[in-house]
Amino acid sequence: MAEELTPETPETPETPEETEEPIKQRKNGLYPGVSDELAENMKSGWADTELHDLEPIAQAAETAARRAALSARFPGERLVIPAGNLKTRSNDTEYPFRASVEYAYLTGNQTEDGVLVLEPRGEGHEATIHLLPRSDRENGEFWLSGQGELWVGRRHSLNEAQKRYGIPAADVRELPGALREATGPVRVVRGYDAGIEAALTDKVTAERDEELRVFLSETRLVKDAFEVGELQKAVDSTVRGFEDVVRVLDKAEATSERYIEGTFFLRARVEGNDIGYGTIAAAGAHACTLHWVRNDGPVRSGELLLLDAGVETHTYYTADVTRTLPVSGRYTEIQKKIYDAVYDAQEAGIAAVVPGAKYRDFHDAAQRVLTERLVEWGLVEGPVERVLELGLQRRWTLHGTGHMLGLDVHDCAAARVESYVDGTLEPGMVLTVEPGLYFQADDLTVPEEYRGIGVRIEDDILVTEDGQRNLSAGLPRRSGEVESWMASLKG
């Protein structure tokens, strides 16, 4: 990685005049400065690279409809939705940027420092997307700044952005000053841009801002056709990622869980934007740790591999799929017994996903099946109703049976309880169904043969007009079908 000539760009200036501040040199840079002759030379001799034939993004109609719904919910109020800023990983390197889901949902834009502002106009709002323009060639930013064009790549010009996103674009560096001078009611999505929040500090309240955040979470509960298509793309790539893993299990046995993690990551980066969350590649007893993301343990034949992973598309929609696979390609008798119990529980849960059902129904259906098996196996004293009432099955089932899915792996998390877990399923909702059984290696309440076995099966389910559709049906789930599938991939 090349050493930058200068430190990263100073914080977004608060007034246009501040854009003229000289770009400071890096403390330990190898060049002591920039000569006047070099500075002048770098200003000229560059071709015009403005893009003139840009098409709107694929979801432009959908993002416009989402902004219209937001406008209708908060008439007469200024609404401010930031994308967020770069976050430092260490010294002068940053984490890869991911725009806030609220901003991405309403604009389709993914660049740092962006801010969507809806200004009240008449009976509605006028939207403006505030962005950093292309890095300045006159003051040398494009080649001297650590965030300049020659260091991190070209940004769209404001005219290009307007064509891409269908929203008038303005220079975000002028926005804080304008917000400080603005009057009238304002709401902002908090937690992404401290500079924007500071400019509004005397104009907003936590309660009103929370109402905005909750609305933007709840409006994502039902997916439009574009979102369902993106989720299917994410799932399809994820299926191919699971196939990749099965093909290299011998290499994982020779190394560690990291080989599995890296193999899936390659598929995610080739076909999508990234992984949607930290891959869980949990072999052996690690499968009993629900969010095992260290992925540094051994992979042994005869044990199970719990792989929980999802590809994130270029538009940020993520899959979330889990399969528990026998490393050898064949389940042992006890592994199959536990796996089949989880499969039956998942079947019951998926069957309960229908429009008009209570959201909790699929969880209750899956938990009942698991509890029946635990009682049948003598691991907990029945009757089943008593166990469910006291929640005793949770020692081995641990987690809820699913969650909403979309731009976040745990989507719509800020929605009101009455709209989410106490709500009703509607066509267009997408959720996971993921029951599991986990017998910890040190659990003395179960026979030794159970200990260290963890099984989870997870699929992404779309609620349809007349039932449900399993978006991840391309991956087999029955134990026998899993074995046949693995055998075919291993050749």
For each residue, the residues with C-beta under 8 A, 3 or more apart:
1: 93
2:
3: 26 29 30
4: 7 8 26 29 92 146 151
5: 25 26 29 31 143 144
6: 23 24 25 26 29 144 145 146
7: 4 24 25 26 27 92 146
8: 4 92 94 145 146 147
9: 23 141 145 146 147 148
10: 13 21 24
11: 195
12: 113 172 173 176 195
13: 10 16 17 18 19 21 173
14: 18 176 177 195 199
15: 18 174 177
16: 13 19 171 173 174
17: 13 20
18: 13 14 15 21 173
19: 13 16 136 139 173
20: 17 139
21: 10 13 18
22: 139
23: 6 9 139 140 141 144 145
24: 6 7 10
25: 5 6 7 29 31 32 33
26: 3 4 5 6 7 29
27: 7
28:
29: 3 4 5 6 25 26 32
30: 3
31: 5 25 34
32: 25 29
33: 25
34: 31 38 39 140 144
35: 38 39
36: 39 40
37: 40 41
38: 34 35 41 42
39: 34 35 36 42 43 140
40: 36 37 43 44
41: 37 38 44 45
42: 38 39 137 140 143
43: 39 40 137 138 140
44: 40 41
45: 41
46: 49 137
47:
48:
49: 46 154
50: 157 159 160
51: 54 156 157 160
52:
53:
54: 51 160 163 164
55: 163 164
56: 60 163 164 165 166
57: 60 63 108 164 165 166
58: 226 315
59: 62 63 108 226 315
60: 56 57 63 64 108 165 166
61: 64 65
62: 59 65 66 224 226 227
63: 57 59 60 66 67 105 106 107 108 165 166
64: 60 61 67 68 166
65: 61 62 68 69 224
66: 62 63 69 70 105 106 219
67: 63 64 70 71 106 116 118 125 127
68: 64 65 71 72 124
69: 65 66 72 73 219
70: 66 67 73 74 79 106 118 125 215 216 219
71: 67 68 74 75 79 118 124 125
72: 68 69 75 124
73: 69 70 215
74: 70 71 77 79 187 212 215
75: 71 72 120 123 124
76: 120 184 185
77: 74 120 184 185 186 187
78: 117 118 119 120 182 184 185 186 187
79: 70 71 74 116 117 118 125 186 187 188 212
80: 115 116 117 118 179 186 187 188 189 196 200
81: 100 102 103 106 115 116 117 118 188 189 216
82: 100 103 114 115 116 188 189 192 193 196
83: 99 100 103 104 109 110 111 112 113 114 115 116 192 193
84: 97 98 99 100 103 112 113 192 193
85: 112 113 192 193 194 195
86: 94 95 97 112 147
87: 94 95 97
88: 91 92 93 94 95
89: 93 94 95
90: 93
91: 88
92: 4 7 8 88 146
93: 1 88 89 90
94: 8 86 87 88 89 97
95: 86 87 88 89
96: 274
97: 84 86 87 94 110 111 112
98: 84 110 274 316
99: 83 84 103 104 109 110 111 112 114 316
100: 81 82 83 84 103 104 189 192
101: 104 105 220 316 407 408 411
102: 81 105 106 189 213 216
103: 81 82 83 84 99 100 106 107 109 114 115 116 189 192
104: 83 99 100 101 107 108 109 110 315 316 407
105: 63 66 101 102 216 220 407
106: 63 66 67 70 81 102 103 116 216
107: 63 103 104 114 116 129 165 167
108: 57 59 60 63 104 164 165 315
109: 83 99 103 104 114 129 131 161 164 165
110: 83 97 98 99 104 316
111: 83 97 99 114 131 132 155 156
112: 83 84 85 86 97 99 132
113: 12 83 84 85 131 132 172 193
114: 82 83 99 103 107 109 111 129 130 131 132 172
115: 80 81 82 83 103 129 130 172 175 193 196
116: 67 79 80 81 82 83 103 106 107 127 128 129 130 167
117: 78 79 80 81 127 128 130 175
118: 67 70 71 78 79 80 81 125 126 127
119: 78 125 126 127 128
120: 75 76 77 78 124 125 184
121: 124 125 126
122:
123: 75
124: 68 71 72 75 120 121
125: 67 70 71 79 118 119 120 121
126: 118 119 121 168
127: 67 116 117 118 119 167 168
128: 116 117 119 167 168 169 170
129: 107 109 114 115 116 161 162 165 167 168 169 170
130: 114 115 116 117 169 170 171 172 174 175
131: 109 111 113 114 155 156 158 161 169 170 171 172
132: 111 112 113 114 135 155 171 172 173
133: 136 155 157 158 171
134: 142 149 154 155 156 157
135: 132 141 142 145 147 148 149 155
136: 19 133 139 140 141 142
137: 42 43 46 140 141 142
138: 43
139: 19 20 22 23 136
140: 23 34 39 42 43 136 137 143 144 145
141: 9 23 135 136 137 144 145 148
142: 134 135 136 137 145 148 149 150
143: 5 42 140 148 149 150 151
144: 5 6 23 34 140 141 148
145: 6 8 9 23 135 140 141 142 148 151
146: 4 6 7 8 9 92 151 152
147: 8 9 86 135 151 152
148: 9 135 141 142 143 144 145 151 152
149: 134 135 142 143 152 153 154 155
150: 142 143
151: 4 143 145 146 147 148
152: 146 147 148 149
153: 149
154: 49 134 149
155: 111 131 132 133 134 135 149
156: 51 111 131 134 160 161 164
157: 50 51 133 134 160 161
158: 131 133 161 162 169 170 171
159: 50 162 163 169
160: 50 51 54 156 157 163 164
161: 109 129 131 156 157 158 164 165 167 169
162: 129 158 159 165 166 167 168 169
163: 54 55 56 159 160 166
164: 54 55 56 57 108 109 156 160 161
165: 56 57 60 63 107 108 109 129 161 162 169
166: 56 57 60 63 64 162 163
167: 107 116 127 128 129 161 162
168: 126 127 128 129 162
169: 128 129 130 131 158 159 161 162 165
170: 128 129 130 131 158 174 175
171: 16 130 131 132 133 158 174 175
172: 12 113 114 115 130 131 132 175
173: 12 13 16 18 19 132
174: 15 16 130 170 171 177 178
175: 115 117 130 170 171 172 178 179 196 199
176: 12 14 179 180 195 196 198 199
177: 14 15 174 180 181 199
178: 174 175 181 182
179: 80 175 176 182 186 196 199 200 203
180: 176 177 199 200
181: 177 178
182: 78 178 179 186 203
183:
184: 76 77 78 120
185: 76 77 78 208
186: 77 78 79 80 179 182 200 203 204
187: 74 77 78 79 80 204 208 209 211 212
188: 79 80 81 82 196 197 200 204 209 212
189: 80 81 82 100 102 103 192 209 212 213 216
190: 197 206 209 213
191:
192: 82 83 84 85 100 103 189 196
193: 82 83 84 85 113 115 196 197
194: 85 197 198
195: 11 12 14 85 176 198 199
196: 80 82 115 175 176 179 188 192 193 199 200
197: 188 190 193 194 200 201 204
198: 176 194 195 201
199: 14 175 176 177 179 180 195 196
200: 80 179 180 186 188 196 197 203 204
201: 197 198 204
202:
203: 179 182 186 200
204: 186 187 188 197 200 201 208 209
205: 208 209
206: 190 209 210
207: 210 211
208: 185 187 204 205 211 212
209: 187 188 189 190 204 205 206 212 213
210: 206 207 213 214
211: 187 207 208 214 215
212: 74 79 187 188 189 208 209 215 216
213: 102 189 190 209 210 216 217 414
214: 210 211 217 218 414 415 416
215: 70 73 74 211 212 218 219
216: 70 81 102 105 106 189 212 213 219 220 414
217: 213 214 220 221 412 413 414 415
218: 214 215 221 412 415 416 419 420
219: 66 69 70 215 216
220: 101 105 216 217 223 404 406 407 411 412
221: 217 218 404 412 415 419 420 423 426 429
222: 426 427 428 429
223: 220 227 228 231 406 428 429 430 462
224: 62 65 227 228 428
225: 228 229
226: 58 59 62 229 230
227: 62 223 224 230 231 317 406 430
228: 223 224 225 231 232 428 430 462
229: 225 226 232 233
230: 226 227 233 234 313 315 317
231: 223 227 228 234 235 317 318 319 405 406 430 460 462 471
232: 228 229 235 236 471
233: 229 230 236 237 272 313 317
234: 230 231 237 238 272 276 310 311 312 313 317 318 319
235: 231 232 238 239 311 319 321 460 471 472 474
236: 232 233 239 240 474
237: 233 234 240 241 267 268 271 272 311 313 319
238: 234 235 241 242 309 310 311 319 321 472
239: 235 236 242 243 321 472 474 475
240: 236 237 243 244 267 271
241: 237 238 244 245 263 264 267 268 309 311
242: 238 239 245 246 264 307 309 321 323 475
243: 239 240 246 247 489
244: 240 241 247 248 263 264 266 267
245: 241 242 248 249 252 260 263 264 307
246: 242 243 249 325 485 486 489 490
247: 243 244 489 490
248: 244 245 251 252 259 260 263
249: 245 246 252 253 260 299 305 327 490
250: 253 254
251: 248 254 255 259
252: 245 248 249 255 256 257 259 260 263 283 299
253: 249 250 298 299 300 301 327
254: 250 251 259
255: 251 252 258 259 299
256: 252 259 295 296 297 298 299
257: 252 260 261 281 282 283 286 295 296 297 298 299
258: 255 261 262 281 295 296
259: 248 251 252 254 255 256 262 263 299
260: 245 248 249 252 257 263 264 279 281 283 295 299 305 307
261: 257 258 264 265 279 281 295
262: 258 259 265 266
263: 241 244 245 248 252 259 260 266 267
264: 241 242 244 245 260 261 267 268 275 279 281 307 309
265: 261 262 268 269 275 279
266: 244 262 263 269 270
267: 237 240 241 244 263 264 270 271 311
268: 237 241 264 265 271 272 273 274 275 311 312
269: 265 266 272 274
270: 266 267
271: 237 240 267 268 311
272: 233 234 237 268 269 311 312 313 314
273: 268 312 313 314 315 316
274: 96 98 268 269 312
275: 264 265 268 278 279 309 310 311 312
276: 234 310 311 312 318 319 320 409
277: 310 318 320 409
278: 275 291 293
279: 260 261 264 265 275 293 295 307 308 309
280: 291 292 293 295 306 307 308 309 322
281: 257 258 260 261 264 292 295 305 307 309
282: 257 286 287 288 289 292 295 297 305 306 307 308 454
283: 252 257 260 286 287 297 298 299 300 303 304 305 306 327
284: 287 297 298 299 300 303 304 452
285: 288 440 441 451 452 454
286: 257 282 283 289 292 297 306 454
287: 282 283 284 292 304 305 306 324 438 453 454 455 456
288: 282 285 438 439 440 441 452 453 454
289: 282 286 292 454
290: 398 399 436 438
291: 278 280
292: 280 281 282 286 287 289 295 306
293: 278 279 280
294: 297
295: 256 257 258 260 261 279 280 281 282 292
296: 256 257 258
297: 256 257 282 283 284 286 294
298: 253 256 257 283 284
299: 249 252 253 255 256 257 259 260 283 284 303 305 327
300: 253 283 284 303 327
301: 253 327 328
302: 327 328 332
303: 283 284 299 300 327
304: 283 284 287 324 325 326 327 331 335 453 454 455
305: 249 260 281 282 283 287 299 324 325 326 327
306: 280 282 283 286 287 292 322 323 324 454 455 456
307: 242 245 260 264 279 280 281 282 322 323 324 325
308: 279 280 282 320 321 322 456 458
309: 238 241 242 264 275 279 280 281 321 322
310: 234 238 275 276 277 318 319 320 321 409
311: 234 235 237 238 241 267 268 271 272 275 276 318 319
312: 234 268 272 273 274 275 276 316 317 318 319
313: 230 233 234 237 272 273 316 317 318
314: 272 273
315: 58 59 104 108 230 273
316: 98 99 101 104 110 273 312 313 407
317: 227 230 231 233 234 312 313 406 407
318: 231 234 276 277 310 311 312 313 405 406 407 408 409
319: 231 234 235 237 238 276 310 311 312 405 460 471 472
320: 276 277 308 310 405 409 432 434 458 460
321: 235 238 239 242 308 309 310 458 459 460 472 475
322: 280 306 307 308 309 434 456 457 458
323: 242 306 307 457 458 475 477 482
324: 287 304 305 306 307 339 342 454 455 456 457
325: 246 304 305 307 482 486
326: 304 305 329 330 331 332 335 482 483 486
327: 249 253 283 299 300 301 302 303 304 305
328: 301 302
329: 326 483 486 487 490
330: 326 483
331: 304 326 335 336 339 479 482 483
332: 302 326 335 336
333: 336 337
334: 337 338 449 450 453
335: 304 326 331 332 338 339 453 455
336: 331 332 333 339 340 479
337: 333 334 340 341
338: 334 335 341 342 437 439 450 453 455
339: 324 331 335 336 342 343 455 457 479
340: 336 337 343 344 479
341: 337 338 344 345 369 370 373 437
342: 324 338 339 345 346 370 435 436 437 455 456 457
343: 339 340 346 347 457 477 478 479
344: 340 341 347 348 369 373
345: 341 342 348 349 365 366 367 369 370 373 435
346: 342 343 349 350 366 433 434 435 457 459 477
347: 343 344 350 351
348: 344 345 351 352 365 366 368 369
349: 345 346 352 353 362 363 365 366 401 402 433 435
350: 346 347 353 362 433 459 461 468 470
351: 347 348 365
352: 348 349 357 361 362 364 365
353: 349 350 357 361 362 425 431 433 461 463 467 468
354: 357 425 463 467 468
355: 425 426 427 463 464 465 466 467
356: 424 425
357: 352 353 354 361 362 424 425
358: 361 422 423 424 425
359: 362 420 421 422 423 424 425
360: 363 364 421 422
361: 352 353 357 358 364 365 425
362: 349 350 352 353 357 359 365 366 401 402 431 433
363: 349 360 366 367 400 401 402
364: 352 360 361 367 368
365: 345 348 349 351 352 361 362 368 369
366: 345 346 348 349 362 363 369 370 401 433 435
367: 345 363 364 370 371 388 393 397 401 435
368: 348 364 365 371 372 384 388
369: 341 344 345 348 365 366 372 373 435
370: 341 342 345 366 367 373 374 393 396 397 435 437
371: 367 368 374 375 380 384 387 388 393
372: 368 369 375 376 384
373: 341 344 345 369 370 376 377
374: 370 371 377 379 380 387 393 396
375: 371 372 378 379 380 381 382 383 384 387
376: 372 373
377: 373 374
378: 375
379: 374 375 396 445 446 450
380: 371 374 375 387 392 393 395
381: 375 387
382: 375 386 387
383: 375 386 387
384: 368 371 372 375 387 388
385: 388 389
386: 382 383 389 390 392
387: 371 374 375 380 381 382 383 384 390 391 392 393
388: 367 368 371 384 385 391 393
389: 385 386
390: 386 387
391: 387 388 394
392: 380 386 387 395
393: 367 370 371 374 380 387 388 396 397
394: 391 397 398
395: 380 392 398 443 445
396: 370 374 379 393 437 438 439 446
397: 367 370 393 394 435 436 437 438
398: 290 394 395 436 438
399: 290 434 436
400: 363 403
401: 349 362 363 366 367 433 434 435
402: 349 362 363 431 432 433 434 458 461
403: 400 410 411 431 432
404: 220 221 410 411 412 420 429 430 431
405: 231 318 319 320 409 411 430 431 432 460
406: 220 223 227 231 317 318 411 412 430
407: 101 104 105 220 316 317 318 411
408: 101 318 411 412 413
409: 276 277 310 318 320 405
410: 403 404 413
411: 101 220 403 404 405 406 407 408
412: 217 218 220 221 404 406 408 415 420
413: 217 408 410
414: 213 214 216 217
415: 214 217 218 221 412 419 420
416: 214 218 419 420
417: 420 421 422
418: 422 423
419: 218 221 415 416 422 423
420: 218 221 359 404 412 415 416 417 423
421: 359 360 417
422: 358 359 360 417 418 419
423: 221 358 359 418 419 420
424: 356 357 358 359
425: 353 354 355 356 357 358 359 361 429 463
426: 221 222 355 429 463
427: 222 355 463 464 465
428: 222 223 224 228 462 463
429: 221 222 223 404 425 426 462 463
430: 223 227 228 231 404 405 406 460 461 462 463 471
431: 353 362 402 403 404 405 460 461 463
432: 320 402 403 405 458 459 460 461
433: 346 349 350 353 362 366 401 402 458 459 461
434: 320 322 346 399 401 402 456 457 458 459
435: 342 345 346 349 366 367 369 370 397 401 456 457
436: 290 342 397 398 399 454 455 456 457
437: 338 341 342 370 396 397 453 454 455
438: 287 288 290 396 397 398 453 454 455
439: 288 338 396 443 446 450 451 452 453 454
440: 285 288 443 451 452
441: 285 288 451 452
442: 451
443: 395 439 440 446 450 451
444:
445: 379 395
446: 379 396 439 443 450 451
447: 450 451
448: 451
449: 334
450: 334 338 379 439 443 446 447 453
451: 285 439 440 441 442 443 446 447 448
452: 284 285 288 439 440 441
453: 287 288 304 334 335 338 437 438 439 450
454: 282 285 286 287 288 289 304 306 324 436 437 438 439
455: 287 304 306 324 335 338 339 342 436 437 438
456: 287 306 308 322 324 342 434 435 436
457: 322 323 324 339 342 343 346 434 435 436 477
458: 308 320 321 322 323 402 432 433 434
459: 321 346 350 432 433 434 470 471 472 473 475 477
460: 231 235 319 320 321 405 430 431 432 470 471 472
461: 350 353 402 430 431 432 433 468 469 470 471
462: 223 228 231 428 429 430 468 469 470 471
463: 353 354 355 425 426 427 428 429 430 431 468
464: 355 427 467 468 469
465: 355 427
466: 355
467: 353 354 355 464
468: 350 353 354 461 462 463 464
469: 461 462 464 473
470: 350 459 460 461 462 473
471: 231 232 235 319 430 459 460 461 462
472: 235 238 239 319 321 459 460 475
473: 459 469 470
474: 235 236 239
475: 239 242 321 323 459 472 485
476: 481 482 484 485
477: 323 343 346 457 459 481 482
478: 343 481 482
479: 331 336 339 340 343 482 483
480: 483 484
481: 476 477 478 484 485
482: 323 325 326 331 476 477 478 479 485 486
483: 326 329 330 331 479 480 486 487
484: 476 480 481 487 488
485: 246 475 476 481 482 488 489
486: 246 325 326 329 482 483 489 490
487: 329 483 484 490
488: 484 485 491
489: 243 246 247 485 486
490: 246 247 249 329 486 487
491: 488
